[in-house]
């Protein structure tokens, strides 16, 4: 298929522009902030959302697994992770609890978050 034919056949109208965030309902958003990833290790991604709800927590992704980890108790609030992954995340969070609490306060204040060293 030629490029000209492809352009002529692709849908027109509600096609979002590149690199413009789109909500779940398909609306364009110019004020959506990216989710700050504060650490990555062994395929695990730890992130914090700006202006998120209490209690203080972070979001953890590992493959298709998702969990919300409470910072104070270093315990899973929601979701699940494989046992070995959960052990690594709990060990990492316990080592970096003060840094996580600092990032939580920064996120609530809409300030840039600081990266946290990965588990080694």
N, C-alpha and C positions, 0 to 999 in steps of 0.2 A: 504494500500500500504506500503510495507516495505521501509526502508530507502535506502537500496541498489538499489531497483528498481527505487525509486524516483531520486536518483543521476544519474542513468543510463539514465533516460528519460528526464531529464532537459536539456535545450539547452546549448550547449557548444560554445566557441568562444568569441563573443562580450558581454559576461555577465560581468558587472562591478564588481570589488571587493567591499566588504563592506567598508563603511566609506570613499570611494574615490569619491569626487564630480564629477558629470557628467553634461556636458553642455546640452542645449536643443537639440543639434544635436547628442548627444550620445557620445561625445568625453570626455575622462577622463582629469581632470584638477587637477594638484597638487598645483597650485598657487591661487586657488579660496579662498577668505576669507569669513568666515561666516558673515551674516548680523548682526551687533551688535544691540541687543535689549536694548534700554536705559531705558525703563520703562514699567511696566505692572500694570493695575488697572481695575477692573470691567470687565475683559475679553477683554480689549483693549490692544493691543501691539503697542508700539511706537519704531521705529527703524530708523537708519541712515546708508546709504551706504557710504563706503569709496570712495573718489574721485568722488563724484556725481556732477552733473551739477548745476550751479546757477539757480535761486536765492536760498539762504539758505532755506532748508526745511527738513521736516522729513516725514517718511512714517508711516501711521497708519492702523492697521488691527483690524477689529472687526467681528468675524465670517467670512462670505464670502464677507464682505464689505471691500473696500480698498480706501484710500484717501492719497493725498499728501498735507501736510499742510505747507504753507509758514510761516517762523518763524517771520519775521519782521512785517507783517501785521496780523498775526494769522488768516489766511484765507485759505480756500480750493483752491488749484491750479488745482487739478484733482481728479476725483473719487467722491465718495459720502459715507456718513455715515448716519445711522438713526438719526433723529433730536435730540433725547435725548443724544445719544452717541456723536454727534458733539458738543453739548453744554458742555459736560464733557471734551472733548478734548480741546476745546477752552479755557475753564476755567483753565485747567492744563497748557496749553502752555503759557497763559498770566502770570501765577504765576512763571513759570520757563523759561521765555524768555532768561535771561542772561545765564543760564546753557545750553540751547539749542544752543545759539550762540557760546558758548565755545566749545561744542561738534562738531558743524559744522566745526570750525577752526581745531580742532583735527583730524576730519575725512579727511579733505582736506590735512593735513600734514601726513596722514597715522599713526597717533598716537592712542593709546588705548582710547576709549571713556569712560566717567564716567557715572555711573548709575545716574538716576534722580529720586527723591522720587515720589512715586505714589500720585494720588489725594486721599484724605481721607475724 
